Amino acid sequence: MVLIKVKKRLFFILMAVVLFCSLGLHVYHYMKPYATETSADSDGKGEIEIFDVEKGQVIMRIEPSSKVQKQAESYLNGITGMYVKAKPFPDKGHIIKYP
């Protein structure tokens, strides 16, 4: 039997490090499936998706092209500020996901 004498403070610091590392690994393993796209609807990773809010589903998928990218860039460059009354989750309309 081997006994190692360790100061109380060092012991608590080592235990805290082990505890935090263990907690970090558990959180990582729990959140890993949510970090990648696992939706059953999505076949293509690089497709533009148009989501209908009222239907609650993707209604159209489009392959990105240079023409569509230029149009999206022009829309984004035209934004000058934030619209304060915007709803992050609207009741009706469409949401466009561009990869």
Buried (B, 14 or more C-beta within 10 A) or exposed (E): EEEEEEEEEEEEEEEEEEEEEEEEEEEEEEEEEEEEEEEEEEEEEEBBBEBBEEEEEBEEBEEBEEEEEEEBEEEEEEEEEEEEEEEEEEEEEEEEEBE
